[in-house]
Amino acid sequence: MAANEKMHRDMAITFTGDADRDFAASMIPHHEGAIAMARIQLAHGRDAAMRRLAEAVIREQEREIIELRAFLARTPTR
């Protein structure tokens, strides 16, 4: 529950009106929340299929966070 609540708090960004930047900025905490929840699943879950899915979520979300941060770094604020 705490990981989910943190994700939602962190997603409450100040919107700029630039849909691209706002999307990237709000998706980063969304993905970080997914990673946190996947790590909780790995720590406490027992189902092999869910564990594999959690591992895949972590890999993909970390990759996407890198992509989102790179976009924000190369895209000027309008």
All heavy atoms as a GROMACS GRO file, in nm:
protein
  615
    1MET      N    1   0.082  -0.118   0.000
    1MET     CA    2   0.000   0.000   0.000
    1MET      C    3   0.088   0.127   0.000
    1MET      O    4   0.058   0.222  -0.071
    1MET     CB    5  -0.094  -0.001   0.120
    1MET     CG    6  -0.192   0.114   0.119
    1MET     SD    7  -0.308   0.111   0.253
    1MET     CE    8  -0.421  -0.010   0.191
    2ALA      N    9   0.195   0.123   0.078
    2ALA     CA   10   0.283   0.240   0.085
    2ALA      C   11   0.346   0.272  -0.050
    2ALA      O   12   0.356   0.390  -0.088
    2ALA     CB   13   0.390   0.219   0.191
    3ALA      N   14   0.390   0.170  -0.122
    3ALA     CA   15   0.450   0.192  -0.254
    3ALA      C   16   0.350   0.254  -0.350
    3ALA      O   17   0.384   0.345  -0.427
    3ALA     CB   18   0.504   0.061  -0.310
    4ASN      N   19   0.227   0.207  -0.346
    4ASN     CA   20   0.122   0.259  -0.432
    4ASN      C   21   0.091   0.405  -0.397
    4ASN      O   22   0.077   0.490  -0.486
    4ASN     CB   23  -0.002   0.173  -0.421
    4ASN     CG   24  -0.106   0.208  -0.524
    4ASN    OD1   25  -0.075   0.236  -0.638
    4ASN    ND2   26  -0.232   0.205  -0.484
    5GLU      N   27   0.082   0.435  -0.269
    5GLU     CA   28   0.053   0.572  -0.227
    5GLU      C   29   0.166   0.667  -0.266
    5GLU      O   30   0.140   0.779  -0.311
    5GLU     CB   31   0.029   0.575  -0.076
    5GLU     CG   32  -0.103   0.511  -0.037
    5GLU     CD   33  -0.122   0.496   0.113
    5GLU    OE1   34  -0.032   0.537   0.191
    5GLU    OE2   35  -0.228   0.444   0.153
    6LYS      N   36   0.291   0.622  -0.250
    6LYS     CA   37   0.404   0.706  -0.290
    6LYS      C   38   0.400   0.734  -0.440
    6LYS      O   39   0.421   0.848  -0.483
    6LYS     CB   40   0.537   0.639  -0.252
    6LYS     CG   41   0.658   0.722  -0.292
    6LYS     CD   42   0.788   0.653  -0.260
    6LYS     CE   43   0.912   0.732  -0.294
    6LYS     NZ   44   0.907   0.832  -0.396
    7MET      N   45   0.371   0.632  -0.518
    7MET     CA   46   0.364   0.651  -0.663
    7MET      C   47   0.261   0.758  -0.698
    7MET      O   48   0.289   0.848  -0.777
    7MET     CB   49   0.327   0.519  -0.732
    7MET     CG   50   0.307   0.532  -0.883
    7MET     SD   51   0.246   0.382  -0.961
    7MET     CE   52   0.081   0.370  -0.894
    8HIS      N   53   0.144   0.750  -0.637
    8HIS     CA   54   0.040   0.848  -0.669
    8HIS      C   55   0.076   0.988  -0.622
    8HIS      O   56   0.049   1.086  -0.694
    8HIS     CB   57  -0.094   0.801  -0.613
    8HIS     CG   58  -0.153   0.689  -0.693
    8HIS    ND1   59  -0.215   0.709  -0.814
    8HIS    CD2   60  -0.155   0.556  -0.672
    8HIS    CE1   61  -0.255   0.593  -0.863
    8HIS    NE2   62  -0.218   0.499  -0.779
    9ARG      N   63   0.140   0.999  -0.507
    9ARG     CA   64   0.186   1.131  -0.462
    9ARG      C   65   0.287   1.188  -0.559
    9ARG      O   66   0.280   1.305  -0.598
    9ARG     CB   67   0.250   1.121  -0.323
    9ARG     CG   68   0.157   1.133  -0.207
    9ARG     CD   69   0.231   1.152  -0.074
    9ARG     NE   70   0.348   1.067  -0.056
    9ARG     CZ   71   0.346   0.944  -0.006
    9ARG    NH1   72   0.231   0.889   0.030
    9ARG    NH2   73   0.458   0.876   0.008
   10ASP      N   74   0.384   1.106  -0.600
   10ASP     CA   75   0.490   1.153  -0.688
   10ASP      C   76   0.440   1.184  -0.829
   10ASP      O   77   0.501   1.264  -0.901
   10ASP     CB   78   0.603   1.051  -0.695
   10ASP     CG   79   0.679   1.037  -0.563
   10ASP    OD1   80   0.658   1.122  -0.472
   10ASP    OD2   81   0.757   0.942  -0.550
   11MET      N   82   0.330   1.124  -0.868
   11MET     CA   83   0.273   1.151  -1.000
   11MET      C   84   0.198   1.284  -1.004
   11MET      O   85   0.167   1.333  -1.112
   11MET     CB   86   0.178   1.038  -1.043
   11MET     CG   87   0.250   0.912  -1.084
   11MET     SD   88   0.135   0.777  -1.124
   11MET     CE   89   0.042   0.848  -1.258
   12ALA      N   90   0.174   1.342  -0.890
   12ALA     CA   91   0.100   1.469  -0.883
   12ALA      C   92   0.195   1.584  -0.918
   12ALA      O   93   0.230   1.666  -0.834
   12ALA     CB   94   0.038   1.487  -0.745
   13ILE      N   95   0.237   1.589  -1.042
   13ILE     CA   96   0.331   1.690  -1.089
   13ILE      C   97   0.256   1.821  -1.117
   13ILE      O   98   0.133   1.823  -1.127
   13ILE     CB   99   0.405   1.644  -1.217
   13ILE    CG1  100   0.306   1.631  -1.333
   13ILE    CG2  101   0.481   1.515  -1.192
   13ILE    CD1  102   0.371   1.619  -1.470
   14THR      N  103   0.332   1.927  -1.131
   14THR     CA  104   0.276   2.053  -1.178
   14THR      C  105   0.279   2.048  -1.331
   14THR      O  106   0.387   2.041  -1.391
   14THR     CB  107   0.358   2.172  -1.127
   14THR    OG1  108   0.356   2.170  -0.985
   14THR    CG2  109   0.301   2.304  -1.178
   15PHE      N  110   0.163   2.045  -1.392
   15PHE     CA  111   0.156   2.033  -1.537
   15PHE      C  112   0.196   2.164  -1.603
   15PHE      O  113   0.162   2.272  -1.557
   15PHE     CB  114   0.016   1.990  -1.581
   15PHE     CG  115  -0.014   1.848  -1.546
   15PHE    CD1  116  -0.081   1.816  -1.429
   15PHE    CD2  117   0.029   1.745  -1.628
   15PHE    CE1  118  -0.107   1.683  -1.396
   15PHE    CE2  119   0.005   1.612  -1.596
   15PHE     CZ  120  -0.064   1.582  -1.479
   16THR      N  121   0.271   2.151  -1.713
   16THR     CA  122   0.324   2.267  -1.784
   16THR      C  123   0.240   2.305  -1.904
   16THR      O  124   0.257   2.414  -1.959
   16THR     CB  125   0.467   2.238  -1.834
   16THR    OG1  126   0.459   2.136  -1.935
   16THR    CG2  127   0.558   2.194  -1.721
   17GLY      N  128   0.155   2.215  -1.948
   17GLY     CA  129   0.081   2.236  -2.071
   17GLY      C  130   0.151   2.176  -2.192
   17GLY      O  131   0.095   2.172  -2.301
   18ASP      N  132   0.275   2.133  -2.175
   18ASP     CA  133   0.348   2.065  -2.281
   18ASP      C  134   0.321   1.915  -2.261
   18ASP      O  135   0.378   1.852  -2.170
   18ASP     CB  136   0.497   2.096  -2.270
   18ASP     CG  137   0.581   2.029  -2.377
   18ASP    OD1  138   0.544   1.918  -2.424
   18ASP    OD2  139   0.686   2.084  -2.412
   19ALA      N  140   0.233   1.861  -2.343
   19ALA     CA  141   0.189   1.723  -2.324
   19ALA      C  142   0.304   1.622  -2.325
   19ALA      O  143   0.302   1.526  -2.248
   19ALA     CB  144   0.085   1.685  -2.431
   20ASP      N  145   0.404   1.646  -2.408
   20ASP     CA  146   0.517   1.554  -2.416
   20ASP      C  147   0.596   1.552  -2.285
   20ASP      O  148   0.625   1.447  -2.229
   20ASP     CB  149   0.610   1.590  -2.532
   20ASP     CG  150   0.541   1.578  -2.667
   20ASP    OD1  151   0.458   1.486  -2.684
   20ASP    OD2  152   0.569   1.660  -2.755
   21ARG      N  153   0.633   1.671  -2.237
   21ARG     CA  154   0.710   1.680  -2.113
   21ARG      C  155   0.626   1.634  -1.993
   21ARG      O  156   0.677   1.566  -1.904
   21ARG     CB  157   0.761   1.822  -2.090
   21ARG     CG  158   0.873   1.861  -2.186
   21ARG     CD  159   0.935   1.994  -2.149
   21ARG     NE  160   1.002   1.988  -2.019
   21ARG     CZ  161   1.123   1.938  -1.998
   21ARG    NH1  162   1.193   1.889  -2.098
   21ARG    NH2  163   1.177   1.938  -1.878
   22ASP      N  164   0.500   1.672  -1.990
   22ASP     CA  165   0.415   1.631  -1.878
   22ASP      C  166   0.398   1.480  -1.874
   22ASP      O  167   0.402   1.420  -1.766
   22ASP     CB  168   0.277   1.699  -1.887
   22ASP     CG  169   0.284   1.850  -1.863
   22ASP    OD1  170   0.388   1.899  -1.814
   22ASP    OD2  171   0.186   1.918  -1.895
   23PHE      N  172   0.383   1.419  -1.990
   23PHE     CA  173   0.372   1.274  -1.998
   23PHE      C  174   0.500   1.209  -1.943
   23PHE      O  175   0.494   1.122  -1.856
   23PHE     CB  176   0.348   1.230  -2.142
   23PHE     CG  177   0.353   1.081  -2.161
   23PHE    CD1  178   0.249   1.000  -2.118
   23PHE    CD2  179   0.462   1.022  -2.222
   23PHE    CE1  180   0.254   0.862  -2.135
   23PHE    CE2  181   0.468   0.884  -2.240
   23PHE     CZ  182   0.363   0.804  -2.196
   24ALA      N  183   0.614   1.254  -1.992
   24ALA     CA  184   0.741   1.196  -1.948
   24ALA      C  185   0.761   1.216  -1.798
   24ALA      O  186   0.799   1.123  -1.726
   24ALA     CB  187   0.857   1.257  -2.026
   25ALA      N  188   0.735   1.337  -1.751
   25ALA     CA  189   0.757   1.367  -1.609
   25ALA      C  190   0.665   1.287  -1.517
   25ALA      O  191   0.705   1.248  -1.407
   25ALA     CB  192   0.737   1.517  -1.584
   26SER      N  193   0.543   1.261  -1.560
   26SER     CA  194   0.451   1.185  -1.474
   26SER      C  195   0.470   1.035  -1.488
   26SER      O  196   0.442   0.959  -1.395
   26SER     CB  197   0.306   1.223  -1.501
   26SER     OG  198   0.268   1.192  -1.634
   27MET      N  199   0.522   0.991  -1.602
   27MET     CA  200   0.545   0.848  -1.620
   27MET      C  201   0.664   0.797  -1.541
   27MET      O  202   0.667   0.680  -1.501
   27MET     CB  203   0.562   0.814  -1.768
   27MET     CG  204   0.432   0.819  -1.848
   27MET     SD  205   0.300   0.716  -1.780
   27MET     CE  206   0.366   0.553  -1.814
   28ILE      N  207   0.762   0.882  -1.514
   28ILE     CA  208   0.879   0.837  -1.437
   28ILE      C  209   0.835   0.788  -1.299
   28ILE      O  210   0.867   0.674  -1.262
   28ILE     CB  211   0.988   0.946  -1.432
   28ILE    CG1  212   1.049   0.964  -1.571
   28ILE    CG2  213   1.094   0.911  -1.327
   28ILE    CD1  214   1.139   1.085  -1.585
   29PRO      N  215   0.762   0.865  -1.219
   29PRO     CA  216   0.719   0.811  -1.089
   29PRO      C  217   0.622   0.694  -1.103
   29PRO      O  218   0.620   0.605  -1.017
   29PRO     CB  219   0.657   0.930  -1.017
   29PRO     CG  220   0.628   1.031  -1.121
   29PRO     CD  221   0.724   1.006  -1.233
   30HIS      N  222   0.545   0.691  -1.209
   30HIS     CA  223   0.456   0.578  -1.233
   30HIS      C  224   0.538   0.450  -1.250
   30HIS      O  225   0.509   0.347  -1.189
   30HIS     CB  226   0.371   0.606  -1.357
   30HIS     CG  227   0.271   0.501  -1.387
   30HIS    ND1  228   0.299   0.394  -1.470
   30HIS    CD2  229   0.143   0.485  -1.346
   30HIS    CE1  230   0.192   0.318  -1.479
   30HIS    NE2  231   0.096   0.371  -1.405
   31HIS      N  232   0.642   0.459  -1.332
   31HIS     CA  233   0.729   0.343  -1.354
   31HIS      C  234   0.807   0.307  -1.227
   31HIS      O  235   0.827   0.190  -1.198
   31HIS     CB  236   0.825   0.370  -1.469
   31HIS     CG  237   0.762   0.364  -1.604
   31HIS    ND1  238   0.626   0.353  -1.627
   31HIS    CD2  239   0.818   0.368  -1.727
   31HIS    CE1  240   0.602   0.349  -1.756
   31HIS    NE2  241   0.717   0.359  -1.820
   32GLU      N  242   0.854   0.408  -1.154
   32GLU     CA  243   0.924   0.381  -1.029
   32GLU      C  244   0.832   0.308  -0.931
   32GLU      O  245   0.877   0.218  -0.859
   32GLU     CB  246   0.976   0.511  -0.967
   32GLU     CG  247   1.090   0.572  -1.045
   32GLU     CD  248   1.129   0.712  -1.002
   32GLU    OE1  249   1.047   0.782  -0.938
   32GLU    OE2  250   1.242   0.753  -1.034
   33GLY      N  251   0.704   0.346  -0.931
   33GLY     CA  252   0.608   0.276  -0.847
   33GLY      C  253   0.589   0.132  -0.889
   33GLY      O  254   0.579   0.041  -0.806
   34ALA      N  255   0.586   0.109  -1.020
   34ALA     CA  256   0.572  -0.028  -1.070
   34ALA      C  257   0.693  -0.112  -1.029
   34ALA      O  258   0.679  -0.229  -0.991
   34ALA     CB  259   0.557  -0.027  -1.222
   35ILE      N  260   0.810  -0.053  -1.033
   35ILE     CA  261   0.931  -0.124  -0.992
   35ILE      C  262   0.924  -0.157  -0.843
   35ILE      O  263   0.956  -0.270  -0.803
   35ILE     CB  264   1.057  -0.041  -1.026
   35ILE    CG1  265   1.077  -0.035  -1.178
   35ILE    CG2  266   1.181  -0.098  -0.956
   35ILE    CD1  267   1.179   0.068  -1.223
   36ALA      N  268   0.882  -0.061  -0.763
   36ALA     CA  269   0.872  -0.086  -0.619
   36ALA      C  270   0.773  -0.199  -0.590
   36ALA      O  271   0.800  -0.287  -0.508
   36ALA     CB  272   0.829   0.042  -0.547
   37MET      N  273   0.660  -0.198  -0.659
   37MET     CA  274   0.560  -0.304  -0.638
   37MET      C  275   0.613  -0.439  -0.686
   37MET      O  276   0.588  -0.542  -0.622
   37MET     CB  277   0.429  -0.267  -0.708
   37MET     CG  278   0.355  -0.156  -0.636
   37MET     SD  279   0.195  -0.119  -0.710
   37MET     CE  280   0.242   0.008  -0.825
   38ALA      N  281   0.687  -0.439  -0.796
   38ALA     CA  282   0.744  -0.565  -0.846
   38ALA      C  283   0.847  -0.620  -0.747
   38ALA      O  284   0.854  -0.742  -0.726
   38ALA     CB  285   0.807  -0.543  -0.983
   39ARG      N  286   0.924  -0.532  -0.686
   39ARG     CA  287   1.022  -0.577  -0.586
   39ARG      C  288   0.952  -0.636  -0.463
   39ARG      O  289   1.001  -0.733  -0.404
   39ARG     CB  290   1.115  -0.463  -0.549
   39ARG     CG  291   1.213  -0.433  -0.662
   39ARG     CD  292   1.318  -0.332  -0.623
   39ARG     NE  293   1.414  -0.320  -0.732
   39ARG     CZ  294   1.462  -0.205  -0.776
   39ARG    NH1  295   1.427  -0.091  -0.720
   39ARG    NH2  296   1.548  -0.204  -0.875
   40ILE      N  297   0.840  -0.577  -0.426
   40ILE     CA  298   0.761  -0.633  -0.315
   40ILE      C  299   0.711  -0.772  -0.352
   40ILE      O  300   0.716  -0.865  -0.272
   40ILE     CB  301   0.645  -0.538  -0.278
   40ILE    CG1  302   0.700  -0.410  -0.217
   40ILE    CG2  303   0.546  -0.607  -0.183
   40ILE    CD1  304   0.599  -0.296  -0.208
   41GLN      N  305   0.665  -0.787  -0.476
   41GLN     CA  306   0.620  -0.918  -0.521
   41GLN      C  307   0.733  -1.020  -0.514
   41GLN      O  308   0.714  -1.131  -0.466
   41GLN     CB  309   0.564  -0.909  -0.664
   41GLN     CG  310   0.476  -1.024  -0.707
   41GLN     CD  311   0.551  -1.155  -0.728
   41GLN    OE1  312   0.665  -1.158  -0.769
   41GLN    NE2  313   0.483  -1.264  -0.699
   42LEU      N  314   0.852  -0.980  -0.557
   42LEU     CA  315   0.965  -1.072  -0.554
   42LEU      C  316   1.004  -1.109  -0.411
   42LEU      O  317   1.046  -1.221  -0.384
   42LEU     CB  318   1.085  -1.013  -0.628
   42LEU     CG  319   1.070  -1.004  -0.779
   42LEU    CD1  320   1.190  -0.929  -0.839
   42LEU    CD2  321   1.055  -1.141  -0.841
   43ALA      N  322   0.988  -1.015  -0.320
   43ALA     CA  323   1.023  -1.041  -0.180
   43ALA      C  324   0.922  -1.132  -0.111
   43ALA      O  325   0.959  -1.207  -0.020
   43ALA     CB  326   1.035  -0.909  -0.104
   44HIS      N  327   0.796  -1.127  -0.154
   44HIS     CA  328   0.692  -1.197  -0.080
   44HIS      C  329   0.610  -1.295  -0.162
   44HIS      O  330   0.542  -1.381  -0.106
   44HIS     CB  331   0.597  -1.096  -0.014
   44HIS     CG  332   0.668  -1.001   0.076
   44HIS    ND1  333   0.713  -1.036   0.200
   44HIS    CD2  334   0.703  -0.871   0.058
   44HIS    CE1  335   0.773  -0.932   0.256
   44HIS    NE2  336   0.768  -0.831   0.172
   45GLY      N  337   0.612  -1.282  -0.294
   45GLY     CA  338   0.531  -1.369  -0.380
   45GLY      C  339   0.592  -1.506  -0.395
   45GLY      O  340   0.713  -1.523  -0.385
   46ARG      N  341   0.507  -1.604  -0.424
   46ARG     CA  342   0.554  -1.741  -0.440
   46ARG      C  343   0.526  -1.798  -0.578
   46ARG      O  344   0.589  -1.893  -0.620
   46ARG     CB  345   0.488  -1.830  -0.333
   46ARG     CG  346   0.533  -1.796  -0.192
   46ARG     CD  347   0.472  -1.891  -0.091
   46ARG     NE  348   0.326  -1.888  -0.096
   46ARG     CZ  349   0.249  -1.822  -0.011
   46ARG    NH1  350   0.300  -1.755   0.088
   46ARG    NH2  351   0.117  -1.825  -0.023
   47ASP      N  352   0.433  -1.739  -0.651
   47ASP     CA  353   0.395  -1.793  -0.781
   47ASP      C  354   0.507  -1.765  -0.883
   47ASP      O  355   0.546  -1.649  -0.904
   47ASP     CB  356   0.264  -1.730  -0.828
   47ASP     CG  357   0.217  -1.791  -0.958
   47ASP    OD1  358   0.152  -1.897  -0.952
   47ASP    OD2  359   0.248  -1.734  -1.064
   48ALA      N  360   0.555  -1.870  -0.947
   48ALA     CA  361   0.667  -1.856  -1.041
   48ALA      C  362   0.634  -1.764  -1.158
   48ALA      O  363   0.719  -1.684  -1.201
   48ALA     CB  364   0.709  -1.994  -1.091
   49ALA      N  365   0.514  -1.773  -1.210
   49ALA     CA  366   0.476  -1.688  -1.324
   49ALA      C  367   0.472  -1.541  -1.283
   49ALA      O  368   0.517  -1.453  -1.358
   49ALA     CB  369   0.340  -1.731  -1.379
   50MET      N  370   0.420  -1.512  -1.164
   50MET     CA  371   0.416  -1.374  -1.116
   50MET      C  372   0.556  -1.322  -1.087
   50MET      O  373   0.586  -1.205  -1.112
   50MET     CB  374   0.328  -1.362  -0.991
   50MET     CG  375   0.180  -1.375  -1.018
   50MET     SD  376   0.116  -1.239  -1.121
   50MET     CE  377   0.113  -1.316  -1.283
   51ARG      N  378   0.644  -1.408  -1.039
   51ARG     CA  379   0.782  -1.366  -1.015
   51ARG      C  380   0.851  -1.332  -1.148
   51ARG      O  381   0.922  -1.232  -1.156
   51ARG     CB  382   0.858  -1.475  -0.940
   51ARG     CG  383   0.806  -1.494  -0.796
   51ARG     CD  384   0.881  -1.603  -0.722
   51ARG     NE  385   1.023  -1.572  -0.709
   51ARG     CZ  386   1.076  -1.486  -0.621
   51ARG    NH1  387   0.996  -1.421  -0.538
   51ARG    NH2  388   1.205  -1.467  -0.616
   52ARG      N  389   0.830  -1.414  -1.250
   52ARG     CA  390   0.888  -1.385  -1.383
   52ARG      C  391   0.832  -1.253  -1.437
   52ARG      O  392   0.907  -1.172  -1.494
   52ARG     CB  393   0.860  -1.498  -1.481
   52ARG     CG  394   0.947  -1.620  -1.460
   52ARG     CD  395   0.936  -1.720  -1.574
   52ARG     NE  396   0.800  -1.768  -1.596
   52ARG     CZ  397   0.743  -1.870  -1.531
   52ARG    NH1  398   0.811  -1.936  -1.440
   52ARG    NH2  399   0.619  -1.905  -1.559
   53LEU      N  400   0.704  -1.232  -1.419
   53LEU     CA  401   0.643  -1.107  -1.466
   53LEU      C  402   0.702  -0.988  -1.390
   53LEU      O  403   0.734  -0.885  -1.450
   53LEU     CB  404   0.491  -1.112  -1.450
   53LEU     CG  405   0.416  -0.987  -1.496
   53LEU    CD1  406   0.442  -0.960  -1.644
   53LEU    CD2  407   0.269  -1.001  -1.470
   54ALA      N  408   0.718  -1.001  -1.259
   54ALA     CA  409   0.776  -0.893  -1.180
   54ALA      C  410   0.919  -0.861  -1.227
   54ALA      O  411   0.956  -0.744  -1.238
   54ALA     CB  412   0.775  -0.930  -1.031
   55GLU      N  413   0.996  -0.963  -1.256
   55GLU     CA  414   1.132  -0.941  -1.307
   55GLU      C  415   1.129  -0.869  -1.442
   55GLU      O  416   1.209  -0.779  -1.467
   55GLU     CB  417   1.206  -1.074  -1.318
   55GLU     CG  418   1.240  -1.134  -1.183
   55GLU     CD  419   1.286  -1.278  -1.189
   55GLU    OE1  420   1.269  -1.344  -1.295
   55GLU    OE2  421   1.339  -1.325  -1.087
   56ALA      N  422   1.036  -0.906  -1.527
   56ALA     CA  423   1.022  -0.841  -1.658
   56ALA      C  424   0.978  -0.696  -1.642
   56ALA      O  425   1.025  -0.607  -1.713
   56ALA     CB  426   0.924  -0.917  -1.746
   57VAL      N  427   0.887  -0.671  -1.548
   57VAL     CA  428   0.841  -0.534  -1.522
   57VAL      C  429   0.959  -0.448  -1.481
   57VAL      O  430   0.976  -0.336  -1.530
   57VAL     CB  431   0.730  -0.534  -1.413
   57VAL    CG1  432   0.708  -0.394  -1.357
   57VAL    CG2  433   0.601  -0.589  -1.470
   58ILE      N  434   1.041  -0.499  -1.390
   58ILE     CA  435   1.157  -0.422  -1.344
   58ILE      C  436   1.248  -0.388  -1.461
   58ILE      O  437   1.288  -0.272  -1.478
   58ILE     CB  438   1.232  -0.498  -1.233
   58ILE    CG1  439   1.146  -0.503  -1.106
   58ILE    CG2  440   1.368  -0.432  -1.204
   58ILE    CD1  441   1.197  -0.599  -1.001
   59ARG      N  442   1.283  -0.487  -1.542
   59ARG     CA  443   1.372  -0.462  -1.656
   59ARG      C  444   1.314  -0.357  -1.751
   59ARG      O  445   1.383  -0.263  -1.791
   59ARG     CB  446   1.397  -0.592  -1.734
   59ARG     CG  447   1.501  -0.682  -1.677
   59ARG     CD  448   1.537  -0.794  -1.773
   59ARG     NE  449   1.421  -0.867  -1.824
   59ARG     CZ  450   1.363  -0.970  -1.762
   59ARG    NH1  451   1.408  -1.011  -1.645
   59ARG    NH2  452   1.260  -1.031  -1.816
   60GLU      N  453   1.189  -0.374  -1.789
   60GLU     CA  454   1.129  -0.285  -1.889
   60GLU      C  455   1.107  -0.145  -1.834
   60GLU      O  456   1.134  -0.045  -1.902
   60GLU     CB  457   0.998  -0.343  -1.940
   60GLU     CG  458   0.934  -0.263  -2.050
   60GLU     CD  459   1.020  -0.246  -2.175
   60GLU    OE1  460   1.112  -0.326  -2.199
   60GLU    OE2  461   0.994  -0.150  -2.250
   61GLN      N  462   1.060  -0.135  -1.711
   61GLN     CA  463   1.034  -0.003  -1.654
   61GLN      C  464   1.164   0.074  -1.633
   61GLN      O  465   1.168   0.195  -1.654
   61GLN     CB  466   0.957  -0.016  -1.522
   61GLN     CG  467   0.822  -0.085  -1.535
   61GLN     CD  468   0.725  -0.014  -1.626
   61GLN    OE1  469   0.674   0.092  -1.593
   61GLN    NE2  470   0.698  -0.073  -1.740
   62GLU      N  471   1.272   0.004  -1.592
   62GLU     CA  472   1.400   0.072  -1.578
   62GLU      C  473   1.448   0.123  -1.714
   62GLU      O  474   1.500   0.235  -1.723
   62GLU     CB  475   1.504  -0.023  -1.516
   62GLU     CG  476   1.482  -0.044  -1.368
   62GLU     CD  477   1.578  -0.143  -1.305
   62GLU    OE1  478   1.640  -0.225  -1.378
   62GLU    OE2  479   1.590  -0.141  -1.180
   63ARG      N  480   1.430   0.044  -1.819
   63ARG     CA  481   1.470   0.087  -1.954
   63ARG      C  482   1.390   0.210  -1.996
   63ARG      O  483   1.444   0.307  -2.049
   63ARG     CB  484   1.449  -0.026  -2.054
   63ARG     CG  485   1.500   0.008  -2.195
   63ARG     CD  486   1.446  -0.086  -2.300
   63ARG     NE  487   1.302  -0.078  -2.316
   63ARG     CZ  488   1.236   0.022  -2.377
   63ARG    NH1  489   1.302   0.125  -2.426
   63ARG    NH2  490   1.104   0.021  -2.388
   64GLU      N  491   1.260   0.208  -1.968
   64GLU     CA  492   1.175   0.321  -2.008
   64GLU      C  493   1.206   0.446  -1.927
   64GLU      O  494   1.200   0.557  -1.981
   64GLU     CB  495   1.028   0.283  -1.997
   64GLU     CG  496   0.987   0.184  -2.104
   64GLU     CD  497   0.840   0.147  -2.099
   64GLU    OE1  498   0.762   0.213  -2.027
   64GLU    OE2  499   0.803   0.051  -2.167
   65ILE      N  500   1.241   0.432  -1.800
   65ILE     CA  501   1.279   0.548  -1.720
   65ILE      C  502   1.401   0.616  -1.780
   65ILE      O  503   1.406   0.739  -1.789
   65ILE     CB  504   1.303   0.508  -1.573
   65ILE    CG1  505   1.170   0.476  -1.504
   65ILE    CG2  506   1.378   0.618  -1.497
   65ILE    CD1  507   1.184   0.412  -1.366
   66ILE      N  508   1.498   0.538  -1.823
   66ILE     CA  509   1.617   0.594  -1.888
   66ILE      C  510   1.575   0.672  -2.013
   66ILE      O  511   1.622   0.784  -2.035
   66ILE     CB  512   1.717   0.482  -1.923
   66ILE    CG1  513   1.778   0.426  -1.794
   66ILE    CG2  514   1.825   0.533  -2.019
   66ILE    CD1  515   1.854   0.296  -1.812
   67GLU      N  516   1.486   0.616  -2.092
   67GLU     CA  517   1.438   0.682  -2.214
   67GLU      C  518   1.362   0.812  -2.181
   67GLU      O  519   1.382   0.915  -2.246
   67GLU     CB  520   1.348   0.586  -2.291
   67GLU     CG  521   1.306   0.635  -2.426
   67GLU     CD  522   1.228   0.531  -2.504
   67GLU    OE1  523   1.230   0.412  -2.469
   67GLU    OE2  524   1.164   0.572  -2.602
   68LEU      N  525   1.277   0.808  -2.080
   68LEU     CA  526   1.200   0.926  -2.041
   68LEU      C  527   1.291   1.036  -1.989
   68LEU      O  528   1.274   1.154  -2.024
   68LEU     CB  529   1.096   0.888  -1.936
   68LEU     CG  530   0.982   0.800  -1.985
   68LEU    CD1  531   0.911   0.732  -1.868
   68LEU    CD2  532   0.884   0.880  -2.069
   69ARG      N  533   1.389   1.000  -1.907
   69ARG     CA  534   1.482   1.100  -1.854
   69ARG      C  535   1.567   1.160  -1.966
   69ARG      O  536   1.595   1.281  -1.965
   69ARG     CB  537   1.571   1.038  -1.746
   69ARG     CG  538   1.495   1.016  -1.617
   69ARG     CD  539   1.585   0.966  -1.507
   69ARG     NE  540   1.509   0.956  -1.383
   69ARG     CZ  541   1.529   0.867  -1.290
   69ARG    NH1  542   1.627   0.776  -1.304
   69ARG    NH2  543   1.455   0.865  -1.181
   70ALA      N  544   1.606   1.079  -2.062
   70ALA     CA  545   1.683   1.130  -2.176
   70ALA      C  546   1.600   1.228  -2.256
   70ALA      O  547   1.651   1.333  -2.299
   70ALA     CB  548   1.730   1.014  -2.264
   71PHE      N  549   1.472   1.197  -2.275
   71PHE     CA  550   1.384   1.290  -2.346
   71PHE      C  551   1.377   1.423  -2.273
   71PHE      O  552   1.390   1.529  -2.334
   71PHE     CB  553   1.243   1.229  -2.362
   71PHE     CG  554   1.145   1.330  -2.414
   71PHE    CD1  555   1.138   1.359  -2.549
   71PHE    CD2  556   1.061   1.399  -2.327
   71PHE    CE1  557   1.049   1.455  -2.598
   71PHE    CE2  558   0.972   1.495  -2.375
   71PHE     CZ  559   0.967   1.521  -2.510
   72LEU      N  560   1.355   1.418  -2.142
   72LEU     CA  561   1.345   1.543  -2.065
   72LEU      C  562   1.475   1.621  -2.070
   72LEU      O  563   1.472   1.744  -2.077
   72LEU     CB  564   1.306   1.512  -1.920
   72LEU     CG  565   1.163   1.462  -1.899
   72LEU    CD1  566   1.143   1.419  -1.755
   72LEU    CD2  567   1.060   1.568  -1.940
   73ALA      N  568   1.588   1.552  -2.070
   73ALA     CA  569   1.718   1.620  -2.072
   73ALA      C  570   1.745   1.689  -2.205
   73ALA      O  571   1.809   1.795  -2.209
   73ALA     CB  572   1.829   1.520  -2.042
   74ARG      N  573   1.696   1.631  -2.314
   74ARG     CA  574   1.725   1.689  -2.445
   74ARG      C  575   1.616   1.782  -2.497
   74ARG      O  576   1.632   1.845  -2.602
   74ARG     CB  577   1.753   1.580  -2.547
   74ARG     CG  578   1.633   1.502  -2.592
   74ARG     CD  579   1.668   1.402  -2.704
   74ARG     NE  580   1.550   1.329  -2.743
   74ARG     CZ  581   1.510   1.214  -2.692
   74ARG    NH1  582   1.580   1.155  -2.598
   74ARG    NH2  583   1.399   1.156  -2.734
   75THR      N  584   1.505   1.790  -2.427
   75THR     CA  585   1.391   1.870  -2.473
   75THR      C  586   1.376   1.993  -2.387
   75THR      O  587   1.349   1.982  -2.267
   75THR     CB  588   1.263   1.786  -2.469
   75THR    OG1  589   1.284   1.664  -2.539
   75THR    CG2  590   1.146   1.860  -2.530
   76PRO      N  591   1.392   2.110  -2.445
   76PRO     CA  592   1.379   2.232  -2.366
   76PRO      C  593   1.237   2.255  -2.320
   76PRO      O  594   1.142   2.213  -2.385
   76PRO     CB  595   1.425   2.343  -2.462
   76PRO     CG  596   1.404   2.285  -2.598
   76PRO     CD  597   1.420   2.136  -2.585
   77THR      N  598   1.224   2.319  -2.206
   77THR     CA  599   1.092   2.359  -2.157
   77THR      C  600   1.039   2.469  -2.246
   77THR      O  601   1.112   2.563  -2.280
   77THR     CB  602   1.102   2.410  -2.012
   77THR    OG1  603   1.165   2.308  -1.934
   77THR    CG2  604   0.967   2.441  -1.956
   78ARG      N  605   0.916   2.456  -2.288
   78ARG     CA  606   0.857   2.558  -2.378
   78ARG      C  607   0.786   2.665  -2.300
   78ARG      O  608   0.738   2.655  -2.197
   78ARG     CB  609   0.759   2.492  -2.474
   78ARG     CG  610   0.828   2.395  -2.565
   78ARG     CD  611   0.728   2.326  -2.654
   78ARG     NE  612   0.790   2.200  -2.698
   78ARG     CZ  613   0.725   2.107  -2.760
   78ARG    NH1  614   0.599   2.118  -2.788
   78ARG    NH2  615   0.786   1.997  -2.796
   0.00000   0.00000   0.00000
